Amino acid sequence: MAVPRGQLTAATADLTAFPYFTSVVVKVATIRFRLDQASGVPTYLQLVQQTKHAVRYGMLRPGDRLPTAREVVLDLAINPNTVLKAYRELEREGFVYSRPGAGTFVADDAPAPLARSVHQPLRRSLDRWLAGAHAAGLDRESVVALITLALNDAFSEKEAARA
């Protein structure tokens, strides 16, 4: 039933009696957790690390909602307490905050993501290096071991230089 503009009828009165409403926009996160059972890293720490990485690389931004504990449990088949422990750790470190009944969100004062001008060239270089390591026959564990050695050497030298 079409109602001429500006005319209020009994049929349209119910629709216009309360013209005010409230809307809340929730930005849902674009993160999907993956577990590496062979890594030896506890499950909750894997969730913490992946969330921190997503924040640092701009995949998660302030205000984004993390997946609910229920969503993560259904996706990964893990204990809900594991997810809650990870989220508590992230909250303690200032990466996220929780709002009861609403969810867990990336904090406004979470570390700023790396600039694309820094991130992209380094990532391309790393991708080329990994392709070379793969072509040389290194498996994942060998690559991780080599990178770990290089990281330990690079950061121990920097720490020694500061002292």
C-alpha positions in Angstrom: 0.0 0.0 0.0 1.6 3.2 -1.1 1.1 6.2 1.0 1.5 9.7 -0.5 4.4 11.6 0.9 3.7 13.6 4.0 0.5 11.7 4.9 0.3 9.6 8.0 -2.2 6.8 8.2 -3.0 4.2 10.9 -1.0 1.7 8.8 2.2 3.8 8.8 1.8 5.2 12.3 3.1 2.1 13.8 6.2 2.3 11.6 6.9 5.9 12.4 6.0 6.1 16.1 9.6 5.4 17.1 11.8 6.8 14.3 14.9 6.7 16.5 17.1 3.7 16.8 20.7 3.0 17.8 23.2 1.1 15.8 26.5 -0.2 16.8 29.1 -1.0 14.2 31.5 -3.8 15.1 34.5 -4.4 12.9 35.0 -8.2 12.8 38.6 -9.4 12.7 40.1 -11.0 9.7 42.3 -13.3 11.6 42.1 -17.1 11.4 44.3 -18.9 13.9 46.4 -21.9 12.8 48.1 -24.3 15.2 51.4 -26.0 14.7 51.3 -29.1 16.9 54.9 -30.0 16.1 56.3 -26.6 17.2 56.5 -27.4 20.9 55.0 -23.9 21.6 51.9 -24.1 23.9 48.6 -23.5 22.1 47.7 -20.4 24.0 51.1 -18.8 23.2 50.6 -19.6 19.5 47.3 -17.7 19.6 49.0 -14.8 21.5 51.9 -14.6 18.9 49.6 -14.8 15.9 47.4 -12.0 17.3 50.5 -9.8 18.0 51.8 -10.4 14.5 48.4 -9.6 13.0 48.4 -6.3 14.9 52.0 -5.4 14.0 51.4 -6.1 10.3 48.1 -4.2 10.1 45.9 -7.2 9.6 44.1 -6.2 12.8 43.5 -2.6 13.7 42.3 -0.8 16.8 38.6 -1.6 17.3 38.6 -4.8 15.4 36.9 -7.6 17.3 38.8 -10.9 17.7 36.9 -14.1 17.1 34.9 -15.2 20.1 36.3 -18.0 22.2 33.4 -20.2 20.9 34.4 -19.5 17.3 38.0 -20.3 17.9 37.1 -23.5 19.8 34.8 -24.7 17.0 37.5 -23.8 14.4 40.5 -25.4 16.2 38.9 -28.0 18.4 40.7 -26.7 21.5 39.6 -26.1 25.1 37.8 -22.8 25.7 40.0 -22.0 28.7 43.0 -22.0 26.3 41.5 -19.2 24.2 40.5 -17.3 27.3 44.0 -17.6 28.7 45.5 -16.3 25.4 43.0 -13.3 25.4 43.8 -12.6 29.1 47.5 -12.5 28.3 46.9 -10.2 25.3 44.9 -7.9 27.6 47.6 -7.9 30.2 50.1 -6.8 27.6 47.8 -4.1 26.3 47.1 -5.5 22.9 43.4 -6.0 23.5 40.5 -5.1 25.8 37.4 -7.1 26.7 33.9 -5.8 27.0 31.6 -8.3 28.7 28.9 -9.5 26.4 30.4 -7.7 23.4 33.7 -9.4 22.8 37.5 -8.8 22.8 38.8 -5.9 20.7 42.1 -4.6 19.6 43.1 -1.8 21.9 43.4 1.8 20.6 46.9 2.0 22.2 48.1 -1.4 20.7 51.5 -1.1 19.0 51.2 0.7 15.6 51.7 -1.5 12.6 54.9 -1.4 10.6 54.9 1.0 7.7 54.3 -0.7 4.3 57.4 1.1 3.1 59.4 -0.9 5.6 57.4 -4.1 5.6 57.0 -4.8 1.9 60.6 -4.6 0.8 61.8 -6.7 3.7 59.0 -9.3 3.1 60.0 -9.6 -0.6 63.6 -10.0 0.3 62.7 -12.7 2.9 60.5 -14.5 0.3 63.4 -14.6 -2.1 65.7 -15.9 0.6 63.2 -18.6 1.6 62.8 -19.7 -2.1 66.6 -20.0 -2.2 66.6 -22.1 1.0 63.9 -24.3 -0.4 65.8 -24.7 -3.7 68.9 -25.6 -1.7 67.0 -28.5 -0.1 66.4 -27.1 3.4 63.3 -28.3 5.1 61.2 -26.1 7.4 63.0 -27.2 10.6 66.4 -26.4 9.0 65.1 -22.9 7.9 63.8 -22.2 11.4 67.1 -23.3 12.9 69.1 -21.1 10.6 66.9 -18.0 11.1 67.0 -18.6 14.9 70.8 -18.6 14.8 70.9 -15.5 12.8 68.3 -13.7 15.1 70.3 -14.7 18.2 73.5 -13.5 16.7 72.0 -10.2 15.5 70.3 -9.3 18.7 73.0 -10.5 21.0 75.5 -8.2 19.1 73.1 -5.2 19.4 72.5 -5.8 23.1 76.3 -6.1 23.7 76.8 -2.8 21.8 74.3 -1.1 24.1 76.0 -2.2 27.2 
